[in-house]
Amino acid sequence: MMLTAVIVTAAVLGVAKVVRDWLILRQVRAAMEAGTPEDRVRIGMRLAEALGGGQPGPSAEPPAAEGVTPRP
């Protein structure tokens, strides 16, 4: 009985993570499509940093100053 509960819990947590990641990637894709080329570079750099591929250290801009600039 305990093993079944552990397996079910692991499955539910796995599905929740997949859904969360899918929603995040959907938002990133929408931001990339709506932004200027500079926004795309900045979003890509932040995404690489979040995934562990960026250089450690402070970002070029503070997070509060970031926003997607709509294309004309």
HUJO-V78387 format. One record per pair of residues at least 6 apart in sequence whose C-alpha atoms are under 7 Angstrom apart, sorted by the first residue. I is the first residue (numbers start at 1). J is the second residue. If there is no record, write none. Layout:
i->I j->J
i->I j->J
This chain:
i->31 j->68
i->32 j->40
i->34 j->70
i->34 j->71
i->35 j->68
i->35 j->69
i->35 j->70
i->35 j->71
i->36 j->69
i->36 j->70
i->36 j->71
i->39 j->68
i->39 j->69
i->45 j->54
i->48 j->54
i->49 j->55
